Every structure is written in C-alpha cells, then in structure tokens.
Amino acid sequence: MDFYAHSKEVDGENIYQSIQAHAQGVAKKMILFSDGFCEESFSNAIALLHDIGKYQSDFQLRIRGKNIQAPHAICGAREWEKYHLPDAAAYIIAGHHAGLSDRGTKNAPSTLCYRLEQEETQDYDVYEQELKALIQNGSDTPYKDAVSCSGETAWKEYAFWIRMMFSCLVDADFLDTEEFCTGGVDRGMSTDFENCLNILKEKLLCLQEKAVTDTERARSILQRQVLSHRDEDANIYYMNMPTGSGKTLTSMLFALERLSVAKKKRIIYVIPYTSIIDQNARVFKDLFGEDCVLEHHCNFDYDTYDHISTREKIRRTSENWDAPIIVTTNVQFFESIYSNRPSKLRKLHNIADSILIFDEAHMLPSGYFQPCLEAIQILTTKYGCEAIFLTATMPDFDHWLKTFQCNGVTTCNLIEDTTCFASFKRSELHELGEIDADNLLERVMEHQNALVVVNSRKTAKALYDRYSGKKYHLSTYMNHFDRERIITNVKNSLAANEEFCLFSTSLIEAGVDLDFDAVFRERAGLDNLLQTAGRCNRSGRKMPSMCKTYSFSLESLNITGDLKIKRYYTEQTFEHFYDVTTPEAIRFYYDKLYEDEKTKMDEKNFLYAKPLEANTDYKRQAKMFRTSQIFERISYFNFAGYAESFHLIDEHTKPLLIICSDNRNEVESLLHMLTYAQSGRNIYRKLQKYMISLRPYEWDALQKAGVIQEREGIDCLMNENYYHPETGICFEDNHDYIY
C-alpha cells in the first residue's frame, strides 16, 4: 500500500504526495531555517516524525475520499523519547496544527500530557519501514548555544527555543505542502541592500546641502556621530535623539550600515502606533521601492497594490516575513513572539539574524516591559539579532535589563556628545498650573496657530466646541479615514499660514510631522509633554523665544488611574530638575514610574503564567529546571495560557463600523461584496479605516439608543446624528458626551 500525505486534482485526476516525500521536503527546509540555533539531527527528526500519524488507516481512507476524521499530530509527539529527543519535540509536533499547548496533566483535556496519555489513535508503526532509517538519534545539546544550563533563565530560553523550532516546522510544513498543491507560487521579497544604502546616503546628503537653520545642521552632526559606531559590535544600540532630529532616517541609515558590516538578513522596523505606521512605511517605500518593503499591521490594505498577483504575493510574504525590510507594530511583533498559534509563530524564525529598530522605545508597554525586554535580550544574544532603541525620551534600559536579569547584553550609546541638543530646544517651556477652559482658550487665541493636546476625548471635543476661531479636531472617536483627512487639512492650513487651532488627544504626539507656533499640553507623563513640545517650531525656522510650549492642568477634572501616577512623577521631576528635558531628568522620571509599576510587571512575567493545574507552581518549576531533564520528562510550560493573557492593547473594546453620508457608497458596496465573498478578510481590512473601537459602557450607550445594527456579521452605526466627520462619535443624540 502507498501512504499519502496530500492530494490534489489535476485535469479530473487525483495526484498524491507520499508521506515520505513530504517528510523529507519539510526536513530539508527545516534544517535550513534552524541552522544557526539547532543541531541538524533534531530538526531532521521532528520533520520526519511530524506527520507519521498519517500512516493510520483512517487517514489513508480519508485522503482517498472517505468522509471521516483522522487526527494525526499526537502520534509523532509520542516518539520523542525513542530517539533521545528533548521534550520540545512533543510540544512542537503535537501542536503543529492546533498550536503550542500547556503541559497539563493526563486529566486536563487539550493539554499536552492529556493528549499523550489519553488521545485515541490507530496503529501507525508502519512509518518505521519508510522513515525510521532516516531518523538520527538526537544530541544532548540540540539547541546549540541558545539555552543556558539551569534555572529560570534557562527555562525561559528553552521555552523561546521551542517557539523558534515550532516556527521552523510550521513554515517548512506549509511551504512544502503549498509547493505540492500549487506547483509553486510567487512569494517572498528581495532587494539590494547596498543600493538602498546609497539611495539613503544621497537623500541625506541632499538634505544636508539644503540645511539653513541650526536645527537642520545639527541633524547632520548627530548622523555623523551615530555612524562613527558602525563597526562597534553590540546587542542593543541606544539612539537617544531629540524630537525633530531626523531619527527615522538616521536609524535606517545605521541599520543598513550594520547589516552590511555584520552580515544580517533583514531590517524590522517596529512602531508603537498604528496611526503613524503608514507614514513611516511610505517614507521607506518611496526611497527603496514598493517591492522591498513589507508593511504588516492590522490596518494594512493589500488592495493598495493594483495587480492581483502583487497583492497575493505581498499577502503570502506577510505570513512568514520573508522580506528584506519589514515595517510592523509592537503589537504584531511581541504578540507573535508570545503567541501559541501557528499562524502567528510561523514568522518567528525569520526574525533571527535581523536588525531590529524599536521606534519610540520608551513606549514598550510598561505592564509587559519585562517580557518585551526579555524577548529582545534572547533575540540579540542567542539568535543573531541586533536592536536599535530609538527615542527622544530614553529610559535607563541598562538598569532595567539588569533588574530583569537579562544577562549577557552588550549595549552601545550612539549619542555620547549631546552639546548640539540645544539646537533642538526650539521653544520655551512654561508652566501654567491650574487653569480654566476660558483662560486656556484666550491664551490659544494669542498665537497664529496652536496645538492643544489633552488627556480625554471628551475634553478635546468640549474645547473644540467652545473655540470661536478656525479649528480642527482629532481623537480616536474618529475613524482612521477622517483622522487622515483632518491631518491633511491641518498641513494645508500650516502651509498657507492660516490662523487656527488643532484640538487633539495624545494620538498626535509622535510621528506626525506638524510644525506649530505654540503647543499646549495638559499635564500627563513627562514623555507626553516632551513629545508634544516636538510639534512646536519643529524645523527651528523661528527664534525659540517666539515659540511656546505650555504645560497646564484643567480645573475641576478628577484624574485617576495610570494617568494620575504619570502626572505625579512628572511633577516630582519638575521639583528635582530645573531642566526636565535633560537625559538625567528623563531617566529619573522613568525609574520612578517603572518602580511604581513593578508589581504589575510581575503579573505579566512568563513565570507567573496562569496554570491550568491548581497546585502547580511554575516559578518553582522554573527555578528547579535543568536541561539534563528535558530528555526524561515533560517540562512545565504554559504556552496556551500565557498567549491568551498576552495582549498589549485593551481587549475590552469592540469595533464599530461608521456609515455616514461621506462614506456610504463605498461602505455599502463593501458590505454587499461580503455577502458573496468566500473569504471576507480582504474586504474587512478595507472597512477598518471606517471603524472605531469603543469601551463596553460606550457601546452600551449606543446600543440602548438603538443605533447599532448588524450587517453581514459587522456591527454598524446607522444613525448619522451619532457621528460627525469633524469630531467623531457622539452619544445621546449629540447632547451628552461620555468620558
């Protein structure tokens, strides 16, 4: 009997791929993918074993057309001890379709131990006739240098290595199957990095030649200082540069230089905001070409590419990040690393040997600060990556790497001489203290143009309503389409030197290239104030004395939660430092803030992943961990439980599609297409630019008003009285706004 793994129909005839051919094809790819961090014998073994459950008679009947279920993944997982493989093999093979599971027990359904002990299968020993001779016994250190000997550090490194090897298997399995089923498709992107470097150098040289202000000339000084470290090897590079100093292009320049020197494979540019990722990706695409920059985030619309073949190629490339330059978000990057799902982990092995740029590095989410830093530490010390931390407000990362026992990390400060920072102090900082709304608006009217940034959407809307002059408004109560339209209008008003004011929440603070005569920032975190100040006299074309940055507190507002904590430590920083823009003041602020939030950080530590077993102490298991034991018993990991809890953004929100006169034709057309589409993923992406996210109580208010209607499985706002393109969502028929 011939044993088959896959089938396809060609000209009415069934064509089959044998299990042996598939296993060997997967092994070849997996060995290549994992070459830098795994012994060949282990990669080969799990690739050959991953589908041996397909030798079951029911599976062979199924692939020949019988409508029966035939689970197969657990079979190969049961063979891990037979070939002196570490228990990682059991986790990886068992989960290669459903995902990495928790260890569990034989009495906890869906966990690894339960499946190994209890899941029923048929005989599959016939695999030995075709594959056993190809499987070598494993070595005692299949993970090469990727895992330490013992303790909590080794436990986390081993868990990370399991994720990496899982990624290799999932990608190799998918690619080999795709090649058989389709005969090969166009996927992946490439570029000439040397050409990219020359293009960027020419661009920066042109900017230097046009520099006329001290600020513009200082950018060149900082670029030269950064490049002076191009031959210095480090795991993490700190690029502490003021707002408006050209960090985006300088960081890419340094990354391209390091990629050439250190022979890395790709550059991954990680951004905290989805609101600015389009802008940064567009900068790189315009410089290097559309065909070498992969933009991957939840709002990206693949249909921006005209040709369907290009769209499909880019979509396939996003599945495993086989691209030279990737622009993505913190959420996509870190939630992929700590996921347990094949679709997310598939790309992980392609992060190895990359240059990682973390834009606005101070915005690594504080609650997840430790696991994020640990991931960067492991990637840079064990998997050939180098990281660039890029921000105008640099925390003391060395201190926190040490606090979290992220050992073995070498760091390099790319900016040691800060004397030219004075050129980027383009406005005078004034403290207004507590002030009422009328007084605030009177001060705004004194300036040709002004930006007012406040802490709540309700406040932004209220100030906008009360302002009598030309005005604009931005908040996350507005959908992405309207926010982009407003930003374009603001840029046009600035270019025309019009008198106006923009009222906004913090979404405007970073990445949006706007230049105001005056900015007003409601007191929050020190980083918020300094980032907003970067929108004042951004190009330095006016005297600093003519441009003002104001910090203020609105009277009668009750501040609570995280905002209250950030405001408190900002006030402490003002008390301790005459100039709060200095690196010392910024480190003081972050140290105080992070110490206060240390307890919350502990809750997100992988050591404290919620166990499915009531009496299992994962931290104790981690402390007792020995790599010598991974060949004898199943290590305690809670992959599924931790992945479920690891969410960098608030999961307690619901998307709402806005249908109004400005977008009705397009939205209705897309909703109509959903009715007939086999897969609505692409259409849903197009609709996302017209969506907003609401908290539960906000959602309830609209639902009680009866203005939410479901269309093709999507919740839609159908009453235009509750949304205005200039101000966004409003509640209770435009009368009462919810905070």
N, C-alpha and C positions, 0 to 999 in steps of 0.2 A: 504494500500500500504506500502511495506517496502522501507525504504530510505537508499541508499548505498553511501559510500564514495569512496571505491576502489573495484576493481575486479581483478581476476587472473584466468588463465585457468589451470586446473589440469585434466589430462587424458581426454582432449576434453570437459570437463565440466567447465562452469563458476562458480567460487566461489566468494562470495561477503563479504565485511566487511561493517557493518552498520555504519552510521554516528555517532550514539550514542556510539558504541563500540570504534570507532576511537577517538572521542572527549574525552572519559573517559580515554583511554590509553594515549593520549597526556597530559591530565591533571595530571595524576599520575607522569609522567616523569618530567613535567614542575615544579610541586611543589617541587620535589626532587632537580632539578637543581638550583632553585632560593631560596632555603630555607634560606640562610644566608642574603639575601638582599631584600626579598619581602614577604608581607603578603600572606598567603595561599589563601585567598579569591580572590585576584586579579589574581594570577597565574591560579587558577581553572577557573575563569570567562573567561579569554581570550582564554584559551584552549578549553572550551566548545563552545565558540562563533566563533572561527576562521573559521570553515567550515560550518556554518549554511546556507551559500549561496548554498550549495549542495542540500538543500531541494527544490530548484527551479525545476519546472517540466522539463525544458530543460536539466538541468544537469542529472536528473534521466533518461531521454531518451538517453543522450549521453553515460552514463555508461552502458546502456543496448545495446549499439551498434550503435546508430544513429549518423551520422557524422555531428554534429552541435557544435558550440561554445557556452560555457555557463560560462562566468566569474562569480566568486563567492566570491572573497576575500573581496569586499567592503561591503557585506551585514552585516557581523558581526561587522565591524567597525562602522556602523550606530547605533548600540545598546549601545554605550558606556555610554550615559547619563542615559539610562533607569535603569541601575543597580548601579548608583552612582560610576561609574568608572572614573578615570582621563583620560584626552585626550590622554595619552600614549596608551591606548587601541586602539584608532582609528589609530594612526600611525602604531602600531605593527601588528594588524590584517590585515589592508588594504595592507600592504607591505610584507606579509609573503611568497609570491611567487616572486613578482617583485622587492622588496627592499623598504627600507625606503625612502619616498618621501619628497619633500619640502612642506611646509604648503600651499603656494599659495593662490589663491582666486577661487571663483566659475567660473571665466572667464579664468583661466590659466590651459589649458589641462594638464593632467598627474599629477597634484599636488593633495594633499590630499583633500583640500576644494572643488576643482572641482569635484573630484570623488564622494565625499559625496553628493554633490548637484546635479550633472548632470549625473552620470553614470546610465544607464538604467538597471534595474533588474526586475525579476518576483517576485511574492509573495513567501515569504519564512517563513511566520508566523507559519507554521505547526511545526517549530522547538520547539515552546513553549510546545507542547504536550509531547515531549521526553526529552527536556533539561532544560526548564525554572526552574523546581523544584530543579534542581541540582546546579543552579547558586545562590550564595550568593551575597547580596549587598556588595560593596567594603567599605573599611575603609577610614578614612580621611588621613591616612599616610601609603599607601600600600608599599611605598619604605623603610619602617623602618627608619634606620639612614643614608641611602645613599644619602639623599638630604637635604640641608640646607633650611632655611625658605624663604629667598628672595634675590633678587639682582643677579648680574652677576654670582657669584659663584654658587648659587642655580640653575640658568638657565643652566649652563654647566653640573652640576652634574645630573640634571634631564634629559638632553639630553643623558648623558652617561648611566643613568639607563634605558632609553628607548632602547638604543642599547643592553644593557645586557639582558633585558627581551625579546627583539626581538630574540637574540641569543638562549635563552632558548626555545622559541616557535618553531623556525626553526629546532633546533636539535631534540626536542621532536617529532615534526610532522614527520620529516624524519625517525627517528628511529622506530616510531610506524608503519609507512607505510612500511618500509623495513621488519619489523618482519612479517607483514601480507603477503606481496608479496613473500617473500623468505622462510618464516618459520624460520628465524633466521640465521645469518651469523656470522662468526668469525671476531670480530673487537675488538679494544682496546688492550692495553699492560699493563703489571704489573711487579712489581719487589719487592724484599725485600730490603727496604732502609737500614736497619741495616746491612745486608750483604754487600751492596755497600759501606757503611761507613767503615766497617772492611777491605774490599779489598783495599780501597784507603789509609787507615792508614798504612797497611802493605807495600804498594808501596812506600809511603813517608818515612817510616822507613828505607826501603832498600836504598833509595837514600841518606838519612842522613848518614848511615853507610859507604857509598862509598865516601862521601864528602872529598875532599882533599884540595881544594882551599878556600880562604877566601870568595869568592863569593858563592860557594856551601854551606859553613857552614852558611853564612848569610841568605840563604833561609830558613833554619830551624828556625833561630831566628825570622824571620818575621812570619812564620807559627804559632809559639807558641804565638806571640803577637796577631795575628788575633784570634786564638782560645780562648784567655783569655776573649773575649767578647761574647762567645757563649750563655751565659744566659742573656745578656743585650737586652731588647726589644727595637726595633726602627723600623721606617718605611723604612728608607734608611740607608744603611751602606756604608761608603766610604773606599775602599781598594786602597789606593794610594801606589803602589809598583813599584820600578824601572823596566825598561825593563830587562828581563832575570832573574827575581827574583822568577819565578815559580807561576805567578799569576793564570794561568789556573787551576792547580791542587789545589792550596790553596783556590781559590774561591769556587770550587766544594766541598772541604772539609768543609768549613764553611757553605755552603748551606745545606749540608747533616746534619750537627750538628744542625743548626737552624730548619730544617724540623722536626727533632726528638723532639727538645725542644718545638717548637710552634705548632706542630701537623699540618703541612701543607700537601697538597696533591701531589704536583709535583714541579719539578725544570725546569724552562725555561731559557735556555742559549741563549742570544741574541747577535749576532755578526754583525759588520757593513759590513764586506767584504764577498762576495760570494767566493772570491779567497782563503780564509783560512777556510771556514766553514767545508769543507771535512776533513781537518787535525784535527780540534778540535773534530768533531764528531767521528772520528776514534779513538782518544785517549780514549773517554768515552766508545765507543763500545768495545774496546779491554779490558778495565778494568771491565766493568759491564755486558757485553754481548750484542749481536746484538738485542735480543728480548726485551730490556727495554729502548732503546734509539731511539727516533723518530727524524729523520733528515728531516726538511721541508724547502725547498727553491726551487727556480725556476730551478736550475741545477741538482737537485737530480734525479737519475735514479733508479726507483723501480726495474728494471730488474737486479740490482746487487744481488738481492736475487734469489737463484737458483730455489726454488719451487714456482709454480704459486700461491698456497694457501697462502704462506707467503707474496708474492708480493701484492696480493689483500688485505690481512689483513692490511698491512702497509699503503697501499693507502687509505683504509677506515678510518684508525686511523688518518691519516693526515687531514681528513675532519673536525674533531671536537677536535683534540688534546687530545684524551683520552689515554694519555701515561704518565708514571712517569717522564721521562727525555726527554725534547724536545730541540733540537738544531736548531735555526732558525736565521733569519736576521732582522735587523732593518726595512727593507722594508716590510717583511712579517708581522712582529709584529705590527708596527704602522699603516700601511695601512689597516690592518684588523680592527683595532680599529676604525679608522675614515672612514671606508667604509660604504656604504649603501646596499651592495649586500648580499643576504642570504648566498651565498657560502663562503664569507669571514667572515661575522659576526657570522656564526654558531659556531665557535670555542671560541668566546669571553667569554662565561660563564665559560669555563674550565680554564681560566686564574685566576679566583678568587681562593684565598687561596693557592697561589703558591709562591715559592721563585724565584724571577726574577734576573738573573745575566746579567748585561749590560757590556759586554767586550768592551774595548776601549771606555769608556763612554764619553770621550771628543769628540767623533765623532758623537754624536747625531747631526743631520743636523742643522746647525745654522739657516737657514731660517725657520725651523719648530721646533726650540728649545722650544718655549713656549708650543705649543700643545703636544709635546712629554713629557715635564716635567709635564704638567697638567694631562696627562693620567696616568703617574706614581704616581703622588700625589693622584689622585682619587682611583686608584687600591690599594694603600698602606694604605689609611686612611678609605676607605669605603668598600673594598672588600677583606680584609684579606690577602693581599699580603705583602711581604717584598722584597725590592730591594737592590741589591749589585751593586754599581758603581765601576767598575774595570778599572784602567788606570795608566800609568806611568806619565801622564801629567794631573793632576786633576784641572779642573776649580773650581772656588768658587761657587759650586752649592747652598750652603746656601743663598748666596747673590741673586742668580737668582731665586730661589724658592720664596724668599720674594718679589723680583721685580715683579714677575708674580702673586703675591697674591695666591700662593699655600700654603694656611694656614693649620695649624694643623699637619705639618710633623715633626716628631722627627727624628734626624739623629745621627749617631754614627760613629766616626772616628776609624777605626780598627787599624790604624798605627799611634800611637802617638809619639813613640820614633824612630827617623829617624837616629840615630847615625850610624847604620850599613849600611846606604845608601852609605857610602863612599866605601864600598866593591864592589859596582856595578858601580863605576866610573872606567871602565876598559880601557879607552883610554884617550888620551889628546886631548882637543878641540882646533883647530887652525882656525883662520880666514884668508883666503887667499885674500879676497877682489875681485876686478875685475881681471879676468884672461882670456887669450885667449885659444882656444881649444888645440893648440900645447903645450903650457906651462902646461896645465892641464894633458895632456896625458903623458908628460915627468915625472911629479910627480907620476902618477899612476905606471909607469914602475919601480919606485924605490922600490916597495913593492912586496913581494912574491905573495900575492893575494889581490885583491881590489874590492870594490863595488862602482860604480858611479851611483848616483840617480839624475835624472834631472826632470825638470818640464814638458817637452813635449815629445811626441813620436818621433817627428821629430829630436829633439836634441839627444835623445838616439840612434836613428838609425845612425845619422851623426857621432857621436863619435865612435860608434861600427865600422863603415866602415873605419875610419881613424886609428884605433888602429892596430898595426902590430903584437902583440903577440897573444897567445891563448885567446879566448874571447867567451863570451856568451851575449845574448841579451834578454830582456823581455819587453813587453809592451802590452797594450790592443788591439793593432793592430794584435796580435797573438791570435789564438783561444785557448780555455781552454786546449785542448789536448796537443798542442805544448808547452804551458807555463808549464804544469806539467812535461812534458818530459825534458825541459830545467832545471827546478829546481832539478830534479833527477840527471841530469848530473853535475850540479854545486856541489851538495852534494858529488858526487863521486870524483870530482876534489879536493875538500877540504880534503876529507879523504885520498887522495893519495898525498897530499901536493904539488900539481902542481902549477906552475906559470900561473896565468890567471887573467882576469878581467871580471866582470859582469856589463853590462850597462843596467840600468833599469829605468822605471818611478816609481811613488810612490807606485805602487801595491805591491812592495817588502817590504814596510816599517814595516808592523805589521803582527805578527802571523807566518811568515815563519822562521823556526828555522835554520838560517845560521850564520856562525861564520867566519868573515874576519879579516885579519891583519890591514886593513885600509879601511875607508869608506870616500867617497867624496859626499857631499850633496849640490846641487845647492840651493841657498837661497830661501826659501818659508816661511811657517809658523814655529814657534818655535817647535810645536809638530812634524812637519816633520823632523826637524833636530835631535831632541832627539830620535825619533823612529828609524831613520836611524842609529844613534850612537849605538843603542842597538844591531845592527848586527856586531859590532866591538868587538873582543875579548869577545864574548858572555859568554863563560864559565869561563872567568877570569883565564885561564891557563897560560897567559903570563903577564909580567910586563906592567902596563898601559903606562909607558914611551916608550915601544916598539910598541905601537899600536896607530894609529892616526885617529881622526875624523876631516875632513876638511869641512869648510863652504866656499862656493865661489859663485861668480856671473860671468856668462859668458859675455864677452864684446859684445856690439852691439846688444844684444837682447832687444826688446821692450816689457816690461812687462805691462800688463793691467788687468783690472777687479779685481776679488776677489784675485787673486794671488798677485797683486800689493799691496792690502790692507794688506794681511797677512805678506808680506815681510816688509812693513813699520812698522808694530807693532813689528815684530821681531827685527828690527834694534833699535826701541825705547827700547826694553827690554835689548838689549846688552848695550845701553847707560846708563841705570839706575842700572844694576846689574853686578857685577864682575863675579858672577857665575850664569848663566842663567838656571842651572839645579835645583835650589832650588824651593821648593813649592811656596815661595813668588814671585819669578820671573815668574813662570808659571801662577799664579793667575793674576798677573799684565798683562801679555800678553792676557789672555782670557777676562779679564774685558774690556780692550781697544777694542779688536776685537768685542765682543758682543755688546758693546755700539754703535760701528760704524754700526753694522748690525741690530740695534733695529728697525729701520723703516721697513726693510724687514721682520722682525719677525712679526710686527703688521699686515702685509698683509696676513699672514698665520693664524692669530688668528681666531678661530671659530666665534667670534663676527662679523668679517668682511666678512663672507661667502657671496659670490656674490648673491644677492637676485634676484629672478625671477621677482619680482614686483618692478617697477622703483622707487616707492616712499616709500618703506618700509625701515625703519632704524632699523636694527636688534640689534644694540648696545643699542639704546634707549629702544627697547622692552625688552632686557635682564635686563637693569637697573630697569625697572618697574615690573619685574617678581615677582609674588607672588605664592607660592604653593597652596594657597587657591583658586586661579583662575583656576587651572587645571581641576576642575570639572565643569566649566562654559563655557569655550571657548577653541578653539584650539590654543595652544601656537605656537609662531613663531620659527620654526626651518627650517633650510635649509640643510637637510641631504644629498640630492642628489647633490646639487650644491657644497657643501664643499667636498664631496667624489670625485667629478670629478676633483677638483683642488688640492687634497692632494696626491702628488706624490713625494717621497723622492729622486728619481733618475730622470735624464733628460729624459723626454718623447719624446724629439725631436731627437730620434735616430731610426735607422732601422736595424733589424738583417739581416745578410748576411751569407749564408752557404758557407763555403770554400770547394771546391772539387779540390783535387790535387793528385798527384801520391801516396803520403803516406797514404791517407785515402780513395782513390777512391772506392775500392772494398766494404768496409763497408758502405760508404755513399750511393753508388748506390743500394746496397741491401736494405737499409732502405727506400730509396725513392721508390723502387719497392714495398715494403711492404705497403707503404702509399696508393698505387693505390687500394688495395683490403681491406684495414682495415676499419672496421665500425667506429672506433674511432682512430684518429691518435695521441692522446695525449701522449701515452707512446713512440711512435716512435719519435715524435717531441722532447721529453726530451732526447732521445739518440742522436739526431742530434745536440742538443745545445752545446755539447762540441766541435763541429767543426764550431761554429758560432762566428762572431764578431759583434759589434754594431758600426754603422757609423753615423756621423752627416750628415744633409741634403746636405751640399756642398761637402762632401766627396763622398756621394752616387751619386750625380750628375756627379762628375768627372768620376766615373767608368761607369755610365750609358751612358754618352756621348762617352766613349771609346768603347761601345758596348760589354762589357764583362760580363754583368749581364743577366741571363736567368732564367725564372720562371720554376720550376719543381714541380709538384704536389702542387701548391699553395705556394711554398717556393722560395724566390729569392736566386739564387746561383751564385757564382763567378766561371766561367767556363774556364778562361784563366790563366794558371799557371804562366805566366810572371808577374802577378799582385799579387802573394803571394809566399812568401818563408818561409818554416818551421822554419828557424832560426831567421827571422826578422819580419815576418808578412806581412800585406797588404802593397802594394806599388802602386804608382799612375803613370799614363802616361808611362807605359811600362818600369818601373824601372829607369827612368831618373830624374823625378822631384817629390819630396816628398811634400805633402801638410801638413801644420802645423795645 
